[in-house]
Amino acid sequence: MHLKRYSIPKYWKLRKKEEEFVVSPRPGPHKKSECIPLLVILRDVLKIFENAKEAKSTIKKGDILVDKKVRKDPNYPVGLMDVMEIPKVKKYYRVSVDKHGLFLEEMGPSQADKKLCRIQDKKTIKGGVNQLNLHDGRNILTEKNVHKPNDSLLIEIPTQKILKHFKFDKNSPAIVISGKNIGVRGKVKEIFNRKTMLESNRVVLQTKEGEIETVKEYVLVGEVK
């Protein structure tokens, strides 16, 4: 599975003229356009290895964890808020966003067992239990009926225990994860739900530089502390 280099996102940090093709992310919890293959992270983004052979060898030995699970596939898709760690050298990273797109943010071990997940949708299943479907493909079952789509959960990994619930509401901390304002952080000031099918659900964020307006689906509320 390969992609032509000219079609890849800039945040992969690849030199597009060196070779024509690069590994393609395997189908998984994140869209192709919203993730980075594990091999590319180790070789090109973090520059831990000089070539694909070294990176593949380390991955296939089981020395790389994503969300506390060993991942031996060099093409494994790593996406927003995923936690990657290299236990042998005690290095921990979280996938976040800035104005350029996805990037790997180094952190301490005390934060490596927490992950922020957006609730994409919610279903009621047999027995009246609520199933929360999260942005990274995982599902959480709960008897509480307090969570809504667009809210976020701070969970413990790998247990999926809910540590904190962030409501999509005024004054919630937030970050823009797509669109022209990607990477901007602030607090939710106003929420405008569309009145017709021709409109979009919009959100106004209060930032240090002033107010910005963006589409509701581009906003992730919550923070990891």
NORKA-V673404 format. One record per residue. SS is DSSP state (hx for helix, st for strand, lp for the rest). PHI is phi in radians with two decimals (NA if undefined). OMEGA is omega in whole degrees, 0 to 359 (999 if undefined). Layout:
[[SS:PHI:OMEGA] [SS:PHI:OMEGA]]
//
This chain:
[[lp:NA:182] [st:-2.41:175] [st:-2.10:172] [st:-1.33:187] [hx:-1.07:182] [hx:-1.16:185] [hx:-1.70:185] [lp:-1.51:178] [lp:-1.16:181] [hx:-1.10:184] [hx:-1.26:174] [hx:-1.29:176] [lp:1.13:181] [lp:-1.64:172] [lp:-1.48:190] [lp:-1.21:184] [lp:-1.67:182] [lp:-1.26:179] [lp:-2.40:185] [lp:-1.36:186] [st:-2.10:176] [st:-2.52:182] [st:-1.05:178] [lp:-1.75:178] [lp:-1.11:178] [lp:-1.20:174] [lp:-0.98:183] [lp:-2.98:186] [lp:-1.26:182] [lp:-2.17:176] [lp:-1.13:180] [hx:-0.99:183] [hx:-1.41:185] [hx:-2.22:181] [st:-2.70:177] [st:-2.33:177] [st:-1.09:183] [hx:-0.96:180] [hx:-1.06:181] [hx:-1.14:178] [hx:-1.03:185] [hx:-1.23:184] [hx:-1.52:190] [hx:-1.86:182] [hx:-1.38:181] [lp:-1.56:180] [lp:0.98:178] [lp:-1.34:179] [lp:-2.12:183] [lp:-1.45:184] [lp:-2.52:183] [hx:-1.14:182] [hx:-1.05:179] [hx:-1.14:181] [hx:-1.13:179] [hx:-1.05:181] [hx:-1.05:180] [hx:-1.15:180] [hx:-1.10:184] [hx:-1.24:174] [lp:-1.35:181] [lp:1.49:183] [lp:-1.57:181] [lp:-2.09:178] [st:-1.98:171] [st:-2.19:184] [lp:0.95:175] [lp:1.24:178] [st:-2.06:178] [st:-1.14:178] [lp:-2.13:184] [lp:-1.82:180] [lp:-1.73:179] [lp:-1.04:181] [lp:-1.63:183] [lp:-1.02:183] [st:-1.43:178] [st:-1.86:187] [st:-2.28:187] [lp:-0.88:176] [lp:1.26:175] [lp:-1.11:179] [st:-1.92:178] [st:-1.92:179] [st:-2.44:177] [st:-2.13:187] [hx:-0.97:184] [hx:-1.10:179] [hx:-1.97:178] [lp:0.95:177] [st:-2.02:184] [st:-2.35:182] [st:-2.40:173] [st:-2.07:177] [st:-1.44:179] [st:-2.18:179] [st:-2.31:168] [st:-2.31:185] [lp:-1.14:180] [lp:-1.65:183] [st:2.10:182] [st:-1.24:173] [st:-2.63:181] [st:-1.70:182] [st:-1.81:181] [st:-1.27:182] [st:-2.54:179] [lp:-1.55:182] [hx:-1.10:182] [hx:-1.19:180] [hx:-1.75:187] [lp:-1.31:179] [lp:-1.86:179] [st:-2.22:180] [st:-2.53:177] [st:-1.67:182] [st:-2.23:177] [st:-1.57:176] [st:-1.44:181] [st:-1.40:175] [st:-2.75:187] [st:-2.43:180] [st:-2.31:173] [st:-1.77:183] [st:-1.93:184] [hx:-0.90:180] [hx:1.51:179] [hx:1.35:179] [st:-1.39:179] [st:-1.62:176] [st:-1.85:179] [st:-1.72:179] [st:-1.70:188] [st:-1.70:188] [lp:-1.16:182] [lp:-1.76:176] [lp:1.56:181] [lp:-1.45:178] [st:-2.14:177] [st:-2.19:178] [st:-1.73:179] [st:-2.61:177] [lp:-1.52:179] [lp:-1.29:181] [lp:-1.96:184] [lp:-1.99:184] [lp:-1.68:180] [lp:-2.31:173] [lp:-0.96:183] [lp:1.49:170] [lp:-1.18:177] [st:-2.22:177] [st:-2.14:168] [st:-1.63:184] [st:-2.02:173] [st:-1.55:177] [lp:-2.01:9] [lp:-1.63:188] [lp:-1.25:183] [lp:1.22:175] [lp:-1.14:179] [st:-1.35:180] [st:-1.64:182] [st:-2.75:179] [st:-2.00:177] [st:-1.82:178] [lp:-1.39:175] [lp:-1.38:189] [lp:-2.61:178] [lp:-1.03:178] [lp:1.33:176] [lp:-1.27:175] [st:-1.12:186] [st:-2.64:174] [st:-2.40:178] [st:-1.48:186] [lp:-1.89:178] [lp:-2.80:178] [lp:1.48:186] [lp:-1.21:180] [lp:-1.76:183] [lp:-0.92:179] [lp:1.60:180] [lp:-1.28:180] [st:-2.02:179] [st:3.14:177] [st:-2.23:179] [st:-1.18:179] [st:-1.81:180] [st:-2.48:177] [st:-2.23:180] [st:-2.05:178] [lp:-1.52:186] [lp:-1.09:179] [lp:-1.78:178] [lp:-2.36:180] [lp:-1.19:180] [lp:-1.46:181] [lp:-1.72:175] [lp:-1.97:171] [lp:-1.24:187] [st:-2.10:179] [st:-2.36:173] [st:-1.83:178] [st:-1.88:173] [st:-1.66:180] [st:-2.01:179] [lp:-1.12:182] [lp:-1.58:182] [st:2.30:182] [st:-1.62:171] [st:-2.31:178] [st:-2.09:180] [st:-2.58:180] [st:-1.33:184] [hx:-0.99:183] [hx:-1.23:178] [hx:-1.55:186] [st:-1.93:174] [st:-1.96:180] [st:-1.59:177] [lp:1.88:179] [lp:-2.75:179] [lp:-1.88:179] [lp:-2.34:999]]
//
